[in-house]
Amino acid sequence: MIFMESVKRSDRGAFSMNRNSTQPVTFADRYQSVLVPVIFEPWANELLRRAPPRPGEHVLDLACGTGVVTREIARSGVAVGSLTGADHSAGMLDVARQLAAQMSLDALWVEADAGALPFEADRFDLAFCQQALQFFPDRPAALDELGRVLKAGGRVAFCVQRALSENPMLRAQAEALEKNAGPDAGEAVRAICGLSDPDEIRGLFEDAGFRDIEIESVTLTLHHPDARAFASGAMGGMHTGDKLSGLENDRTNRAVEDFLKGLGKCFDGTGIRFPHVSNVIVARS
Ligand SMILES: C[S@@+](CC[C@H](N)C(=O)[O-])C[C@H]1O[C@@H](n2cnc3c(N)ncnc32)[C@H](O)[C@@H]1O
């Protein structure tokens, strides 16, 4: 969890220079421009399909990052009662606010730790939490908090990455980063798959008082037409921090090449197509 902490402290200022411009590019920008369209937007739509928001409902997007779930709800056209995104990263929230403003989306963006939510009890009808539970330093406290801010019978939909052995793109990233940027960088990727056991997940939800808990392994096939662009963007834009911009150019290039090699059949010489496997959890408070 040190990685998340270091991101939280540094993300307002951390940047690398975009090779094509003089604009600083934060990892939150890269996360949004590279990872969100390829990975997080498809997952957001999967969660919305499984827990469709209803008119009038007050919806929380917990650990919202750059706000993709909230934007997809707005795009769905359902007239929800309110939209609130909460995240502990100021940098991610900055991007969420900018994108919401561009689409005239009325949402509240709140900087908060999942373990201490600044909301009154029984405020929300529905909560989403996409690819974040695994990073919470105190998962029981976060689920207790979520239960507190949800109305009785409120719905939740989560997705949490399954094991590295089932996720070839992440496995290739972990190995390439370990080799070229050191063990901490590799560990940051392994942490993405750090809560993969459905029994452990079920126990966490049960202990926090959730019921009607359904956990399903779901595979989405994701793709990007330009594997090299995806590679440098992905490894430079992980929510766990930019793992590439501190490296010398040739090291960065080697990390990208090792990543592409590690992809095996998922790389066709130009594009990348890979299975992305997560546990999807739906439950009621
Ligand atoms: C992989 S990103 C997912 C973001 C977003 N849900 C999405 O689908 O794009 C994980 C997010 O969890 C947030 N996060 C991690 N630990 C947190 C905590 N303790 N409290 C609030 N947010 C946290 C990070 O800042 C990051 O935005």
The ligand as a Gaussian input file, in Angstrom:
#p B3LYP/6-31G(d) Opt

LIG

0 1
 C       -7.553000       1.561000     -10.590000
 S       -8.084000       3.102000     -10.032000
 C       -9.837000       2.965000     -10.406000
 C      -10.462000       4.312000     -10.546000
 C      -11.887000       4.295000     -11.084000
 N      -12.772000       3.562000     -10.226000
 C      -11.913000       3.780000     -12.498000
 O      -12.601000       2.791000     -12.752000
 O      -11.237000       4.354000     -13.371000
 C       -8.097000       2.978000      -8.265000
 C       -8.552000       4.243000      -7.587000
 O       -8.684000       3.993000      -6.184000
 C       -8.334000       5.170000      -5.507000
 N       -8.067000       4.808000      -4.105000
 C       -7.167000       3.921000      -3.659000
 N       -7.187000       3.849000      -2.313000
 C       -8.139000       4.699000      -1.901000
 C       -8.656000       5.053000      -0.626000
 N       -8.170000       4.520000       0.509000
 N       -9.650000       5.958000      -0.560000
 C      -10.148000       6.505000      -1.698000
 N       -9.694000       6.214000      -2.929000
 C       -8.704000       5.324000      -3.040000
 C       -7.125000       5.666000      -6.280000
 O       -6.829000       7.017000      -6.033000
 C       -7.570000       5.409000      -7.722000
 O       -8.229000       6.519000      -8.259000

